[in-house]
């Protein structure tokens, strides 16, 4: 069965931004979707996030996708890093990602690219050209190191509804995930 794990960002919750919208689209396309409230998201701790996700009944396989936003994007990479050797998901999408070693409010451990490299068939980084919280260079860094795709959205800022109500949806994700907007 196709499943999708959606991970929110710092001080956010599963119903903010475009998560309800994307969950609905994925469910209509036959996905089982989980959008958990990440523990202690005011100060993202990747160890806590990994324990929480891996301690659940959620299963990852080659039909799984993970979509994370901001610290949730870092969490997606951290989960892949911690998966057993040989495990692989279908697609990992990181929206507004940053390099954790460069942020004060988050786990500061760098992502071990070598441990992440073969854990997804496809890596996609969606980033804005004017994100004031997470530099475009960070998304470019990860896309280059992981042979991933980089989709730059002009004027998207941090894809947060608190900055712009239009971010109750993120239509660019439909094409990234192969979802037909007319059908869904």
C-alpha positions as CSV (number, residue, x, y, z in Angstrom):
1,X,0.0,0.0,0.0
2,X,1.2,3.5,-0.8
3,X,1.8,5.6,2.3
4,X,2.9,9.1,3.0
5,X,4.4,10.7,6.1
6,X,4.1,14.5,6.3
7,X,6.3,16.3,8.8
8,X,5.5,19.9,9.9
9,X,8.1,22.5,10.9
10,X,9.2,24.4,14.0
11,X,6.4,25.5,16.3
12,X,3.8,24.3,13.8
13,X,1.2,21.5,13.9
14,X,-0.3,19.0,11.4
15,X,-3.1,21.4,10.4
16,X,-1.0,24.4,9.5
17,X,0.1,25.6,6.1
18,X,-0.6,23.2,3.2
19,X,-0.7,19.9,5.2
20,X,-4.5,19.4,5.3
21,X,-4.6,20.2,1.6
22,X,-1.8,17.7,0.7
23,X,-3.2,15.0,3.0
24,X,-6.6,15.3,1.2
25,X,-4.9,15.1,-2.2
26,X,-2.8,12.1,-1.3
27,X,-5.8,10.2,0.3
28,X,-7.9,10.8,-2.8
29,X,-5.0,9.2,-4.8
30,X,-5.1,6.1,-2.5
31,X,-2.4,6.9,0.0
32,X,-2.5,6.1,3.7
33,X,-1.3,9.4,5.2
34,X,0.1,10.2,8.6
35,X,0.6,13.8,9.7
36,X,1.8,13.5,13.3
37,X,2.2,16.2,15.9
38,X,6.0,16.2,16.4
39,X,7.0,16.3,20.0
40,X,8.7,19.4,21.3
41,X,8.6,21.1,17.9
42,X,9.3,24.5,19.4
43,X,12.9,23.3,19.7
44,X,13.2,20.5,17.0
45,X,15.3,17.6,18.2
46,X,16.0,15.0,15.5
47,X,16.7,12.2,18.1
48,X,13.3,12.7,19.7
49,X,11.6,12.8,16.3
50,X,13.3,9.6,15.2
51,X,12.3,7.8,18.4
52,X,8.8,9.0,18.1
53,X,8.4,8.0,14.4
54,X,10.2,4.7,14.6
55,X,8.4,3.9,17.9
56,X,5.1,4.1,16.1
57,X,3.4,1.5,14.0
58,X,4.3,3.3,10.9
59,X,6.1,1.2,8.3
60,X,8.4,2.4,5.5
61,X,8.8,0.5,2.3
62,X,9.6,1.2,-1.4
63,X,6.1,2.7,-1.9
64,X,6.5,5.2,0.9
65,X,6.9,8.9,0.5
66,X,8.0,11.5,3.1
67,X,7.3,15.2,2.7
68,X,8.8,17.6,5.3
69,X,8.6,21.3,5.7
70,X,11.5,23.3,7.3
71,X,12.6,21.4,10.4
72,X,10.3,18.7,9.2
73,X,12.4,18.5,6.0
74,X,15.5,18.1,8.2
75,X,13.6,15.4,10.1
76,X,12.8,13.6,6.8
77,X,16.6,13.5,6.0
78,X,17.3,12.4,9.6
79,X,14.8,9.6,9.4
80,X,16.4,8.4,6.2
81,X,19.8,8.6,7.7
82,X,18.7,6.3,10.6
83,X,16.9,3.7,8.5
84,X,18.7,0.3,8.3
85,X,21.1,-0.3,5.5
86,X,19.3,-1.6,2.4
87,X,16.0,0.1,3.4
88,X,14.6,2.5,0.7
89,X,11.5,4.6,0.2
90,X,10.2,5.9,-3.1
91,X,10.4,9.7,-2.7
92,X,11.6,12.2,-0.2
93,X,10.4,15.8,-0.6
94,X,12.0,18.5,1.5
95,X,10.3,21.9,1.4
96,X,12.3,24.8,2.8
97,X,15.1,22.7,4.1
98,X,18.1,24.0,6.0
99,X,21.5,22.6,7.2
100,X,20.9,21.8,10.9
101,X,24.5,22.5,11.9
102,X,23.9,26.1,11.0
103,X,20.8,26.8,13.1
104,X,20.7,27.6,16.8
105,X,17.1,26.4,17.6
106,X,17.4,22.9,16.1
107,X,19.5,19.8,16.6
108,X,22.9,20.9,15.3
109,X,24.2,17.6,14.1
110,X,24.9,17.6,10.3
111,X,23.1,15.1,8.1
112,X,25.4,12.2,7.1
113,X,24.9,12.4,3.3
114,X,26.5,9.0,2.8
115,X,23.9,7.3,5.1
116,X,21.0,9.1,3.3
117,X,22.2,8.7,-0.3
118,X,20.5,5.3,-1.2
119,X,17.6,5.5,1.2
120,X,15.2,7.0,-1.4
121,X,14.8,6.4,-5.1
122,X,14.1,10.1,-5.6
123,X,15.0,13.3,-3.6
124,X,13.2,16.5,-4.4
125,X,14.0,19.9,-2.8
126,X,11.3,22.6,-3.1
127,X,12.6,26.0,-2.1
128,X,11.8,29.6,-2.6
129,X,14.2,32.2,-4.1
130,X,13.3,34.5,-1.2
131,X,13.1,32.3,1.9
132,X,14.3,34.5,4.8
133,X,14.5,31.6,7.3
134,X,16.2,28.9,5.2
135,X,18.9,29.9,2.6
136,X,18.4,28.6,-0.9
137,X,22.1,27.6,-0.7
138,X,21.2,24.9,1.8
139,X,18.6,23.3,-0.5
140,X,21.2,23.5,-3.4
141,X,23.8,21.8,-1.1
142,X,21.5,18.9,-0.4
143,X,20.2,18.6,-3.9
144,X,23.8,18.5,-5.2
145,X,25.1,16.0,-2.6
146,X,22.1,13.6,-3.0
147,X,21.7,14.0,-6.8
148,X,18.3,15.4,-6.1
149,X,16.0,17.6,-8.0
150,X,15.7,21.3,-7.0
151,X,12.5,23.1,-7.7
152,X,12.8,26.8,-7.1
153,X,9.5,28.6,-6.6
154,X,9.8,32.4,-7.2
155,X,8.4,34.5,-4.4
156,X,7.3,31.5,-2.2
157,X,9.1,32.8,0.9
158,X,8.9,30.0,3.5
159,X,5.7,28.4,2.2
160,X,4.0,29.4,5.5
161,X,0.3,30.5,5.7
162,X,1.4,32.9,8.4
163,X,3.3,34.8,5.8
164,X,0.8,34.4,3.0
165,X,-2.6,32.8,3.1
166,X,-2.0,31.2,-0.4
167,X,0.2,28.7,1.4
168,X,-2.9,26.8,2.6
169,X,-2.0,25.0,-0.6
170,X,1.3,24.2,-2.4
171,X,0.2,23.2,-5.9
172,X,3.8,22.7,-7.0
173,X,3.7,19.4,-4.9
174,X,1.1,17.9,-7.2
175,X,3.5,17.7,-10.1
176,X,6.4,16.7,-7.9
177,X,4.4,13.8,-6.5
178,X,2.8,12.8,-9.8
179,X,-0.7,13.8,-8.7
180,X,-3.1,15.0,-11.4
181,X,-4.7,18.2,-10.2
182,X,-7.8,17.7,-12.4
183,X,-8.4,14.2,-11.0
184,X,-7.9,15.1,-7.3
